[in-house]
Each structure stands twice: as C-alpha cells, then as structure tokens.
Amino acid sequence: MAGAAKRDITPHEPVPMWGYGERHAQLSNGTLDPLQASVVVIQAGGRKLAIVGLDLGRSPSERSLQSIRDRIKSEAGIEHSFIAGSHTHHGPVLELSDEKGKGKGRFDAAIRYYQQLEDAIVAAVVEADKSLVPAKLATGAKDIDGFNRNRHTKLLPPPVDRSLTVLRLDVAATGKPIAVLVNFTGHPTSISAKTLEFSADYVGAMKTTVEKEFGGTAIFMQGASGDLSINKGTRGDHVEFGQALGREVVKLALTLQPVLVDKPSLEVKEERFQFESRTDLSNPMVRLAYSVAFFPELVANFIEEYADGVRPRLTVALLNGDIALVGVSGEFFCQHAIRLRERTRNGQLFFFGYCNGYHQYFPTIEGAAEGGYGADNQVAPAAVGAGEQLMNTALIWLFQMQGKLK
C-alpha cells in the first residue's frame, strides 16, 4: 500500500536563514519559490513507514522531530519514519528554542514557525496515510555524468557518487503514478548567500519537472553530499539545472516496470550513537569564536545538543527483503555511501543524509587526514572514524534483516 501528499512549509514571517555563516542573524525578506514537505507513506507486512522530504537545510530539531513522530504515531499508527532536509541553504534556521538566550524574545517568529512546520508535516503524513491504496513498485538506478563534483579533496581521482536512484510507486489497479522517490547527491548551494529569500534551490525545479512530465508526488532525499557540490556546467541557473535533473529522473522512471509484491515486508531499526566531540564547546573562547562566526542564540542551542558528545542517529529499513534505506543525521562524505552500496551487494540502496536529526559533517578517515572544510573539527565535531562505525553498523543490520547474520 502507498499514499502521497505534500504541504507548503514556507515561513510566514521574516526569520534567520540557515546555511551560510556570513549571514549571521540576518532575517529573510521574501520568497523566490515555496518550500514544501513531500511525503510518501508505505505499508508493508502490517508496518507503516513515512518518508518525508523537506525543502530545508536539515531535518527538524530534536524537540520538533520527537513531536512529529509522536503525533504521526498517534494519528496514523506510523511508528517508523525518515524525515530529512534537502540541505537547501535558503531555508529557515531550525535550531532555536523557546528559552531565554536561545531564541526567546529575539527570534519569536522563528519559534512560532516551528509549530507551523510540525503541523504541516503531520498533516501531509496523515493525508498520505489516508490515501493508501494497493500499489505496484519498482526501483532503479543509473550513473549520470556531469551533474556533481567533489568540492573537498585535492587528491586524484576525486571520489564522486554519480548515482541517481529512483523508487516508483503506481496505483495497482490503474498504473497511475502515486509517488517518485528521488535520491541524488549534491549540495543545493547554487544561489548567492546575499539572497535572503526562501528557495528550494534546484530541488524545487526538479520536483516540478517530475510531477509535470511523469505524474504523482516527487519526494527528494539528499544523499551523502558532505563533499559534493552540483556541477551546473552550461545549464545556467538552479532552475535549469533542476529541470535537467528532473528530465533524467523521468527518463529513468519510464524504464522501470512496477510489479505487485507477493509478500510485502518491512523491517526497521534505529539507534542513537555517542561519540566524543573534537570541539570543546565548554571552552569560553571556543564558544565566543562560534558566536562571532554565527550568532550567540544559535550556538547556545548547539552547546546543549553536544553536552553529552555528538549523538548521531542511524535509521535502517529493509523493504521487501531487497530494498535498503539508510538514513543518517549529518553531512556524510560520499565514499561512505559508495562503499556501503558496494558492500551490501543488495538489490537497491537509498542513502539519506540530513535525516532524523543533524550532527554536522562526517568525513571519511582519509578525508579527516587530508583536512579542509567539512573535514576539520570546527564543522565535523564527531570523533574521527564515526562515519565508518555507523556504516559498519548499517551493514550488519541489513545482513541481519536478510537473515545472513545472526
């Protein structure tokens, strides 16, 4: 069974914008294109899973995430979810809270927005659940050249995850598209930091193209893009790039032949891990440096988040025994996804970054050794090797779900 829905999640008031430190606490001043929450709910083997793609820089903060999950469990019986941001750098800041020194009094509009966001996500999930119908399913992947590049390493050849992966769900009775889940890897940073208007970046144009030319609801889930940027080439602006990517999605989706699944099944496992932090936020000078680079209220919330070290979340699902979904709460370097895909030897693997939380960058060990932005401790606080440990755990869980390991 499958159902899909979407909701507008664009803030109604000016709020601080996420993604570029140089903006500090500057407020938004309009909208280039609307931000959306796009949802597909899948029911298999008596279990339900919500996959939520957000036109935001990251997934909701821990408090909002738990509120959303509690509500969709209560209102729709959905116990499992992947809730992820596309990583657009033209969405609102999500880390502030209703406490003095952490946002209250200075950024009350942002705090009001979090309730708007939670309500919209829950409404979309509940609507998708209510629209569940028997569905046919197909997945496929292909490498697309020239759409992304490694922005971090100076070593040759640079690793690049060129995989475009699609899950297509159609109404079983009619073949009408329900949803197209798109998994691609590349930073949505193609609009200037000086632009203080909300935008889904290339992801919005991609989804519009897919929905117009193919049908159904397009859900975008960002991959392991910690070290990958998009490569616009001759495609002009973010809109033209998104349209070009959307056409690649449509071409791939049209080659797939959805089928009915004889024995649908769904297994899900999730856990939070704990790693020592490479950044000492208890040091007043370190806190001051971050407050100058960003703004004090934002940093105060990060200090609370990292009080017990860095605690990323890993979520792994196995659909019908051969479709793997792996979600992680940070910006993972692309080789994490590439290697996991190679090691699973699975039917299809979807890798979701910025998912079910946000704990900054997770470079590979060799990436941390090389250093540079995304690999140094200022933005990658988790202990070196944390990403590899999480990937090893995901691999073990998948093999256990398949009955290959006890």
C-alpha positions in Angstrom: 0.0 0.0 0.0 1.2 3.5 -0.7 -0.1 7.1 -0.5 1.5 10.5 -1.0 0.8 14.2 -0.1 2.6 17.5 0.3 2.3 20.8 2.2 3.7 24.3 1.9 6.3 24.9 4.8 7.5 28.4 3.8 7.7 30.6 6.9 5.0 33.3 7.1 7.3 35.8 8.8 10.9 37.0 8.5 13.3 34.6 10.3 17.0 33.9 10.3 18.2 31.8 7.4 20.1 28.6 7.5 23.3 27.6 5.8 25.7 30.5 5.4 27.5 31.7 8.5 28.2 35.1 6.8 24.6 36.0 7.1 24.8 35.7 10.9 21.3 36.6 12.2 20.0 38.5 9.2 16.3 37.9 8.6 14.7 36.7 5.4 13.0 39.2 3.2 10.7 37.2 0.9 10.3 34.0 -1.2 11.8 33.1 -4.5 9.9 29.8 -4.6 7.9 28.0 -2.0 9.4 25.4 0.4 7.5 22.1 0.6 7.2 18.9 2.7 6.6 16.0 0.3 5.6 12.7 1.8 5.1 9.1 0.8 3.7 6.5 3.2 4.4 2.8 2.5 2.6 0.0 4.3 4.1 -3.5 4.0 3.7 -6.6 6.1 1.5 -4.8 8.6 4.0 -2.0 9.2 4.0 1.6 8.0 6.9 3.8 7.0 6.7 7.6 6.3 9.4 9.1 4.0 9.4 12.9 4.3 11.5 15.1 2.0 11.8 18.7 3.2 12.9 21.8 1.3 15.0 22.7 4.4 18.7 22.8 5.3 18.3 19.9 7.7 15.7 17.8 9.4 13.7 19.4 12.3 15.4 19.9 15.6 15.3 17.1 18.2 12.2 18.5 20.0 10.3 19.0 16.8 11.3 15.6 15.4 10.0 13.9 18.5 6.8 15.9 18.5 6.2 15.0 14.8 6.9 11.3 15.4 4.7 11.1 18.4 1.8 12.8 16.5 2.0 10.6 13.4 2.1 7.5 15.6 -1.0 8.7 17.5 -2.9 10.0 14.4 -1.9 7.4 11.8 -0.3 4.5 13.5 3.1 5.2 11.8 6.0 4.1 14.0 8.8 4.5 11.5 10.0 7.5 9.6 12.8 9.1 7.5 12.4 12.8 7.9 15.1 14.7 6.0 16.1 18.1 4.7 17.3 18.6 1.1 20.0 20.8 2.5 19.0 24.0 0.7 20.9 27.0 2.1 17.8 29.2 1.5 15.5 27.8 4.2 15.0 28.9 7.8 17.2 28.3 10.9 15.7 25.3 12.8 17.9 25.2 15.9 16.5 28.0 18.1 14.3 27.2 21.1 11.8 28.9 23.4 14.2 29.7 26.1 16.0 32.9 27.2 19.4 33.2 25.4 18.4 30.5 22.9 15.9 32.5 20.8 13.1 33.5 23.1 12.5 37.3 23.0 14.7 38.0 20.0 13.6 35.4 17.5 10.0 34.6 18.5 8.9 34.5 14.8 11.3 31.6 14.3 9.9 29.8 17.3 6.4 30.3 16.0 7.5 28.8 12.7 8.4 25.5 14.3 4.8 24.8 15.2 3.8 25.7 11.7 6.4 23.3 10.4 5.4 20.5 12.7 1.7 20.9 11.9 2.3 20.9 8.1 4.5 17.8 8.2 2.0 15.9 10.3 -0.9 17.0 8.1 0.9 15.8 5.0 1.8 12.4 6.6 -1.8 11.9 7.8 -3.2 12.8 4.4 -0.8 10.4 2.7 -1.8 7.6 5.1 -5.5 8.2 4.5 -4.9 7.9 0.7 -3.2 4.5 1.0 -4.1 2.2 -2.0 -2.7 -1.1 -3.3 0.4 -0.2 -5.1 2.9 -1.7 -7.6 6.6 -0.9 -7.0 9.9 -0.7 -9.0 13.3 0.7 -8.2 16.2 1.6 -10.5 19.5 3.4 -10.6 21.9 4.8 -13.1 25.0 6.9 -13.1 24.6 10.4 -14.5 27.8 12.2 -15.5 28.5 15.9 -15.2 25.8 16.7 -12.6 28.1 16.8 -9.4 31.7 17.1 -8.4 33.9 16.7 -5.3 34.5 20.1 -3.7 36.8 18.9 -1.0 39.7 16.7 -1.9 42.7 17.7 -3.9 43.7 14.1 -4.4 43.2 12.5 -7.8 40.9 10.9 -8.9 38.4 12.6 -6.6 35.5 10.3 -5.4 32.1 11.3 -6.8 28.8 9.5 -6.2 27.1 9.8 -9.6 24.2 7.5 -8.7 20.6 8.7 -9.4 18.3 6.2 -7.6 14.5 6.1 -8.0 11.7 4.3 -6.3 8.5 4.4 -8.4 5.1 3.6 -6.9 1.9 3.2 -9.0 -1.7 2.5 -8.3 -2.0 -1.2 -8.7 -5.4 -1.1 -10.4 -4.7 1.7 -12.9 -1.0 2.2 -13.2 -1.4 5.9 -12.3 1.7 7.2 -10.5 1.5 7.7 -6.8 5.0 8.8 -6.0 8.5 9.0 -7.3 11.2 8.9 -4.6 14.4 10.6 -5.9 17.8 10.0 -4.3 20.7 12.2 -5.7 23.8 13.7 -4.1 24.9 17.4 -4.4 24.8 20.5 -2.3 21.9 22.8 -3.1 24.1 26.0 -2.8 23.6 27.5 -6.3 22.0 30.7 -5.1 24.1 33.6 -3.6 24.3 33.9 0.2 23.4 37.5 -0.3 19.9 36.5 -1.4 17.7 36.5 1.7 14.7 34.9 0.0 13.5 31.4 0.6 14.1 28.8 -2.1 14.2 25.1 -2.6 17.2 25.7 -4.9 17.5 23.1 -7.8 15.4 20.6 -5.9 12.2 22.6 -6.3 12.6 22.8 -10.1 13.5 19.1 -10.3 10.3 18.1 -8.4 8.1 20.4 -10.5 9.6 18.8 -13.7 9.0 15.3 -12.5 5.4 15.9 -11.4 4.6 17.7 -14.6 6.2 15.3 -17.0 5.6 12.0 -15.2 2.9 12.5 -12.6 2.5 11.6 -8.9 4.2 13.3 -6.0 8.0 13.8 -6.2 9.9 13.3 -3.0 13.6 14.3 -2.9 16.1 12.8 -0.4 19.6 14.1 -0.4 22.5 11.7 -0.4 25.9 11.8 1.2 26.8 15.2 -0.1 29.2 16.4 2.6 32.0 16.7 0.0 29.9 17.0 -3.2 28.6 20.1 -5.0 26.4 20.2 -8.0 28.0 21.0 -11.4 25.8 23.4 -13.3 28.0 23.4 -16.4 26.2 25.1 -19.2 22.8 24.6 -17.6 22.5 28.2 -16.4 20.9 28.8 -13.0 19.5 26.5 -10.4 16.2 26.2 -12.2 17.7 25.0 -15.4 19.9 22.6 -13.5 16.8 21.2 -11.6 14.9 20.8 -14.8 17.7 18.9 -16.4 18.0 16.6 -13.4 14.2 16.2 -13.4 14.3 15.0 -17.0 16.9 12.4 -16.0 14.6 11.2 -13.3 11.7 10.9 -15.7 13.8 9.0 -18.2 14.8 6.5 -15.5 11.3 6.2 -14.1 9.9 5.4 -17.5 12.3 2.5 -17.9 11.0 0.9 -14.7 8.3 -1.8 -14.7 6.4 -1.7 -11.4 5.1 -5.0 -10.2 2.9 -6.3 -7.4 4.8 -7.7 -4.5 3.6 -11.2 -3.4 4.8 -11.0 0.2 5.4 -7.4 1.2 7.7 -6.9 4.2 9.2 -4.1 6.1 11.9 -4.2 8.8 13.2 -1.1 10.5 15.9 -0.5 13.2 17.0 2.8 14.6 19.6 3.8 17.3 21.4 6.9 18.5 25.2 6.6 19.0 27.6 8.6 21.1 31.0 9.9 20.1 33.5 12.2 21.8 33.5 15.7 20.3 36.6 17.0 18.7 35.3 20.5 19.5 35.4 21.7 23.2 32.3 23.9 23.4 32.8 24.2 27.2 35.8 26.4 26.4 34.6 30.1 26.6 37.0 31.1 23.8 35.7 28.4 21.5 32.1 29.5 22.3 32.9 33.1 21.6 34.5 32.2 18.2 31.4 30.3 17.1 29.1 33.1 18.4 31.1 35.6 16.2 31.0 33.3 13.2 27.3 32.6 13.5 25.2 34.2 16.3 25.0 33.6 20.1 21.5 32.1 20.3 22.3 29.5 17.6 25.5 28.5 19.3 23.7 28.2 22.7 21.4 25.5 21.2 24.4 23.6 19.7 26.1 23.6 23.1 23.0 21.9 24.6 22.9 19.4 21.7 26.5 18.4 22.2 26.6 18.4 26.0 27.0 14.6 26.1 29.2 14.4 23.0 28.0 14.0 19.4 24.9 11.7 19.2 24.0 10.9 15.6 21.0 8.8 14.7 21.2 5.9 12.3 17.9 4.6 10.8 17.9 1.5 8.5 14.9 -0.1 6.8 14.7 -3.1 4.5 11.6 -3.2 2.2 10.6 -6.5 0.7 13.9 -8.1 1.6 15.9 -6.3 -1.1 15.4 -2.5 -1.0 17.7 -0.9 1.6 17.0 2.6 3.0 19.8 4.1 5.2 19.3 7.4 7.0 21.9 9.3 8.9 21.7 12.6 10.8 24.6 14.5 9.2 26.6 15.5 6.2 28.4 12.3 5.3 31.2 12.3 2.7 30.2 10.5 -0.5 32.5 7.5 -0.1 30.5 6.4 2.9 27.5 5.8 0.6 29.6 4.5 -2.3 31.3 1.9 -0.1 28.2 0.9 1.7 26.4 0.3 -1.6 29.3 -1.9 -2.8 29.4 -3.9 0.5 25.7 -4.6 0.8 25.5 -6.3 -2.6 21.8 -5.5 -2.2 19.1 -5.2 -4.7 18.9 -1.4 -4.3 20.3 1.0 -1.7 19.0 4.5 -0.9 21.3 6.7 1.3 19.6 9.6 3.0 21.7 12.3 4.6 20.4 15.2 6.8 17.9 12.7 8.1 16.2 12.3 11.6 18.5 14.9 13.2 21.6 16.9 12.3 25.1 16.5 13.7 27.2 18.3 11.1 29.9 16.8 8.9 31.1 13.2 8.9 34.2 12.9 6.8 35.9 9.6 5.9 39.1 8.9 7.9 41.2 9.8 4.9 39.1 12.9 4.4 39.8 13.9 8.0 43.5 13.2 7.5 43.6 15.5 4.4 41.8 18.2 6.3 39.9 21.2 4.9 36.4 22.5 5.2 33.9 19.7 6.1 36.8 17.6 7.5 38.2 19.8 10.3 36.8 19.7 13.8 35.2 23.2 13.5 32.3 21.7 11.5 33.0 18.0 11.9 33.0 17.6 15.7 32.4 13.8 15.8 35.4 11.6 16.6 37.4 10.5 13.5 36.0 7.2 12.3 32.5 7.9 13.5 31.1 7.7 9.9 32.8 4.4 9.3 31.4 2.9 12.5 27.9 4.0 11.6 28.3 2.5 8.1 29.6 -0.8 9.5 26.6 -0.9 11.8 24.2 -0.3 8.9 25.8 -3.1 7.0 25.5 -5.5 9.9 21.8 -4.6 10.5 21.0 -5.1 6.8 22.6 -8.5 6.7 20.8 -9.4 9.9 17.5 -8.3 8.4 18.2 -10.5 5.4 19.0 -13.5 7.7 22.6 -13.6 6.6 23.9 -12.8 10.1 22.5 -13.8 13.5 
